[in-house]
Amino acid sequence: MPAATPSSAPAVVCAGIIVADHLCTPIDHIPAAGELVPADELVLNIGGCATNAAMNLTRLGVHATVCGKVGDDVFGRFVAQTLTDAGVDVGGIRIDPDRATSQSLIINVRGQDRRFIHAVSASKGFVAADIDAALAAGMPKVLYVGGYLILPGLDPAALADRFAKVRASGGWTMLDVVTTGPGNHLDLLRPVLPQTDLFLPNTDEAAIILGEHDPVRQALAFRAMGARRVVITCGDKGSVVASEGFNARVGAYPVNFVDGSGGGDAFDSGYIAGLVDGLPELECLKLASAVGASCVRAVGTTAGVFNRAEADAFIAQHSLSVETF
């Protein structure tokens, strides 16, 4: 298991949910009661917004560290070892001795969106102070928090305080969410969004939060709450962007779809890599869209993700529609 503190100042701190995913390759249909449906393969993989983002960023050539909690169990060790083997800094991972590692069961059915069954488990104990050791190693260019709204220990005011410190140092703050249904989501978001440089929910999550299903109105609503930039991801329909001086519908790149798991996290990773490189907003969106598209070509949250050379080559070979509003 990891050392007590990260080894050096990372370019990006990826904080939030750390998950072990159990996935099936696409099956014909959901089993009826008592029915056995064959799959070509069952896969154990890393998952969770923080884990996926750090893994993808490392593949994209960006130094990233993970902050989150796992259990003292085989799945926690699997996640830490998988990340370490890929070159990800795991110095921010902490062990919760009283809870199991968070896990998701992901069911893929041909022609349908994936289905999730999730146990938050050790991530319930994740608090804003768990980010501090990574920040103490040196303020990152980007602090990314993923899985907000299913992290009950993550106090909004405390998170906003960490975001404010990163912004004061000249870094970027990014927030992504996970929702399980209706709740007091706006109460948890209002203190944080004014300290958020980039808010990246998908349109289904935004609909649960706002009760609004139009992605343009969703983006503008979150901007009005204080987020500097908002990107609403819409799967194969692309994304909607709202920021100062740039409001647009952005298309999606064409790829062979296999499994959507991790596509949003891959999108986030591409955008972060663009920010680290100082790219303009539209170029960040192109890189985000390309990396997100690459993810869905394979089963699992990170297996299909481009490295940076592959992403740049893909962008050079494909166009991305942009319609301002």
C-alpha positions in Angstrom: 0.0 0.0 0.0 1.2 3.6 -0.7 3.5 5.7 1.4 2.2 8.4 3.6 2.7 11.3 1.2 3.2 11.8 -2.5 6.8 11.6 -3.7 6.8 15.0 -5.4 4.5 17.8 -6.4 2.1 16.5 -9.0 0.8 18.6 -12.0 -2.7 17.3 -11.1 -4.3 16.0 -8.0 -7.2 13.7 -8.7 -9.4 13.4 -5.6 -12.7 11.5 -4.8 -14.0 8.1 -5.4 -11.7 5.1 -5.9 -13.5 1.9 -7.1 -12.9 -1.6 -8.1 -15.2 -2.3 -11.1 -16.7 -5.7 -12.0 -17.8 -5.6 -15.7 -19.2 -7.9 -18.3 -18.6 -7.7 -22.0 -21.8 -6.8 -23.8 -24.6 -9.4 -23.4 -27.8 -9.9 -25.4 -30.3 -9.0 -22.6 -30.7 -8.5 -18.9 -31.3 -12.0 -17.3 -34.8 -12.8 -16.1 -35.2 -14.2 -12.6 -33.2 -17.4 -12.4 -31.8 -17.1 -15.9 -28.1 -17.4 -16.8 -26.9 -15.2 -19.7 -23.5 -15.9 -21.1 -20.8 -13.2 -21.5 -17.6 -13.5 -23.4 -15.7 -12.3 -20.5 -16.0 -10.9 -16.9 -13.5 -8.2 -16.1 -12.0 -6.8 -12.9 -10.8 -3.3 -13.4 -10.1 -0.1 -11.6 -12.8 2.5 -11.6 -14.0 5.6 -10.0 -13.6 9.2 -11.1 -10.4 10.0 -9.3 -8.7 6.7 -10.2 -9.8 6.8 -13.9 -8.7 10.4 -14.3 -5.2 9.8 -12.8 -4.7 6.6 -14.9 -5.7 8.4 -18.1 -3.6 11.5 -17.3 -0.5 9.3 -16.7 -1.1 7.7 -20.1 -1.4 11.2 -21.6 2.0 12.1 -20.1 0.8 14.2 -17.1 2.1 13.6 -13.6 -1.0 12.9 -11.5 -1.6 11.7 -7.9 -4.7 10.0 -6.5 -6.4 11.1 -3.3 -9.1 8.8 -1.8 -9.8 5.9 0.5 -9.9 2.2 0.0 -10.4 -0.7 2.4 -7.8 -3.0 3.8 -8.8 -5.8 1.4 -7.9 -7.5 -1.8 -9.7 -4.9 -4.0 -7.9 -2.0 -2.4 -4.6 -3.7 -3.0 -5.6 -4.4 -6.6 -6.4 -0.8 -7.2 -3.2 0.5 -5.7 -1.0 -2.0 -7.5 -2.7 -1.5 -10.8 -2.2 2.3 -10.6 1.4 1.9 -9.4 2.2 -0.5 -12.3 0.9 2.2 -14.7 3.1 4.9 -13.1 0.4 6.7 -11.2 1.4 8.4 -7.9 -0.7 6.6 -5.2 0.7 8.6 -2.2 -2.7 10.2 -1.6 -4.6 6.9 -1.1 -5.5 6.2 2.5 -6.8 3.0 4.1 -10.1 2.9 6.0 -9.7 -0.1 8.4 -13.5 -0.3 9.0 -14.9 -0.3 5.5 -14.4 -2.3 2.3 -13.1 -0.8 -0.9 -15.8 0.8 -3.0 -17.0 -1.4 -5.8 -19.3 -1.2 -8.8 -21.1 -3.9 -10.8 -21.4 -2.7 -14.4 -23.8 -4.6 -16.8 -23.3 -4.0 -20.5 -26.2 -4.9 -22.8 -25.8 -4.6 -26.6 -27.5 -1.5 -27.9 -28.2 -0.1 -24.4 -26.5 2.2 -22.0 -24.7 0.5 -19.2 -26.3 -0.2 -15.8 -24.5 0.3 -12.4 -24.9 -1.2 -9.0 -22.6 0.6 -6.6 -21.4 0.4 -3.0 -19.8 3.6 -1.8 -18.1 1.8 1.2 -14.7 3.3 2.1 -15.3 6.4 0.0 -17.9 7.4 2.7 -15.0 8.4 4.9 -13.3 10.6 2.4 -13.0 14.2 3.7 -11.5 17.5 2.4 -8.5 17.1 4.8 -7.5 14.0 2.9 -6.4 16.3 0.0 -4.1 18.4 2.2 -1.0 16.2 2.0 -1.0 16.3 -1.8 -1.5 20.0 -1.8 1.3 20.4 0.8 3.7 18.7 -1.7 3.3 21.8 -3.9 0.2 23.4 -5.3 -0.9 21.6 -8.5 -1.8 23.1 -11.8 -5.2 21.4 -11.5 -7.2 20.0 -8.5 -9.9 17.7 -9.8 -12.6 16.3 -7.5 -14.7 13.5 -9.0 -17.7 11.7 -7.5 -18.9 14.7 -5.5 -22.5 14.3 -4.2 -22.0 10.6 -3.3 -19.2 11.5 -0.9 -21.1 12.2 2.4 -17.9 13.1 4.3 -16.9 15.8 1.8 -18.1 19.0 3.4 -19.0 21.7 0.9 -17.4 24.6 2.8 -14.2 22.6 3.4 -14.0 21.7 -0.2 -14.6 25.3 -1.3 -11.7 26.3 1.0 -9.3 23.9 -0.7 -10.5 25.1 -4.1 -10.0 28.7 -3.1 -6.4 27.9 -2.1 -5.6 26.3 -5.4 -7.1 29.2 -7.3 -5.1 31.7 -5.3 -2.0 29.9 -6.3 -2.9 30.2 -9.9 -4.2 26.6 -10.4 -7.4 25.4 -11.9 -10.3 23.7 -9.9 -12.5 21.1 -11.5 -15.6 19.4 -10.2 -17.5 16.3 -11.5 -20.4 14.6 -9.8 -22.1 11.3 -9.4 -25.8 11.2 -8.5 -28.0 8.3 -7.3 -31.3 10.1 -7.5 -33.1 13.2 -6.0 -31.5 14.8 -3.0 -30.2 18.1 -1.6 -27.7 18.4 -4.4 -28.1 22.2 -4.9 -27.4 22.8 -1.2 -24.1 20.9 -1.6 -23.1 22.6 -4.9 -23.9 26.3 -4.1 -20.9 26.8 -1.7 -18.5 25.1 -4.1 -19.4 26.3 -7.6 -18.2 29.9 -7.0 -14.7 28.4 -6.4 -15.0 26.0 -9.4 -13.2 26.9 -12.6 -14.8 24.0 -14.5 -17.9 22.0 -13.7 -18.5 18.8 -15.7 -21.7 16.9 -15.1 -23.4 14.8 -17.7 -26.8 15.8 -18.8 -28.6 13.1 -16.8 -26.8 14.2 -13.6 -27.7 17.8 -14.4 -31.3 16.9 -14.9 -31.5 15.2 -11.5 -29.8 18.2 -9.8 -31.8 20.9 -11.5 -35.1 19.3 -12.7 -34.1 20.7 -16.1 -33.5 18.4 -19.1 -32.2 20.9 -21.8 -28.4 20.8 -21.7 -28.1 24.5 -22.8 -30.3 25.6 -19.9 -28.5 23.3 -17.6 -25.1 24.8 -18.5 -26.4 28.4 -18.1 -28.0 27.6 -14.8 -24.7 26.3 -13.3 -22.9 29.3 -14.7 -25.3 31.5 -12.9 -24.5 29.7 -9.7 -20.9 30.8 -10.1 -19.0 28.2 -12.0 -16.4 29.8 -14.4 -16.9 27.3 -17.1 -19.5 24.5 -17.5 -19.4 21.6 -19.8 -22.4 19.3 -19.9 -21.5 16.0 -21.6 -24.2 14.3 -23.6 -22.7 11.0 -24.7 -22.7 10.5 -28.4 -24.5 13.8 -28.8 -21.3 15.6 -27.8 -21.3 18.4 -25.2 -22.7 21.8 -24.4 -20.3 24.5 -23.1 -21.0 27.7 -21.3 -18.2 30.1 -20.3 -17.3 33.8 -20.4 -17.4 34.7 -24.1 -18.0 31.1 -25.4 -21.3 29.3 -25.5 -21.5 26.3 -27.9 -22.8 22.9 -28.8 -19.8 20.7 -29.6 -20.2 17.5 -31.5 -18.8 14.0 -30.8 -16.1 12.2 -32.7 -17.1 9.0 -34.5 -15.8 5.7 -32.9 -16.9 2.1 -32.6 -18.9 2.0 -29.3 -18.3 -1.0 -27.0 -18.7 0.2 -23.4 -19.5 3.6 -22.2 -17.9 3.1 -18.7 -15.5 5.8 -17.9 -16.2 7.9 -20.9 -17.0 11.0 -18.9 -13.9 10.6 -16.8 -11.8 10.2 -19.9 -13.3 13.4 -21.3 -12.3 15.2 -18.1 -8.8 13.8 -18.4 -8.4 15.1 -21.9 -9.6 18.5 -20.8 -7.2 18.5 -17.8 -4.3 17.6 -20.1 -5.2 20.5 -22.3 -5.2 22.9 -19.3 -1.8 21.6 -18.1 -0.4 22.4 -21.6 -2.0 25.8 -21.6 -4.3 25.1 -24.6 -7.1 27.5 -25.5 -10.6 26.5 -24.5 -11.7 25.0 -27.8 -8.5 23.0 -28.1 -9.1 21.6 -24.6 -12.5 20.6 -25.7 -11.2 18.8 -28.8 -8.7 16.9 -26.7 -11.3 16.1 -24.1 -13.7 14.8 -26.8 -11.0 12.7 -28.5 -9.9 11.1 -25.2 -13.5 10.5 -24.2 -14.3 8.9 -27.5 -11.3 6.6 -27.3 -12.5 5.2 -23.9 -15.7 3.7 -25.2 -13.9 1.5 -27.7 -13.1 -1.2 -25.1 -14.6 -2.8 -22.0 -13.6 -1.0 -18.9 -13.0 2.6 -17.8 -9.4 3.0 -19.1 -8.4 0.1 -21.4 -9.2 2.0 -24.7 -7.9 5.4 -23.8 -5.5 7.1 -26.1 -2.0 8.2 -25.2 -1.1 11.7 -26.2 0.4 10.9 -29.6 -2.7 8.9 -30.5 -5.0 11.6 -29.4 -3.2 14.3 -31.3 -3.2 12.1 -34.5 -6.9 11.4 -34.1 -7.7 15.1 -33.7 -5.7 15.9 -36.8 -7.6 13.3 -38.8 -11.2 14.2 -37.7 -13.2 17.3 -37.5 -15.4 18.3 -34.6 -18.6 20.4 -35.1 -18.9 23.6 -33.0 -22.2 25.6 -33.1 -22.2 28.7 -30.9 -25.3 30.1 -29.3 
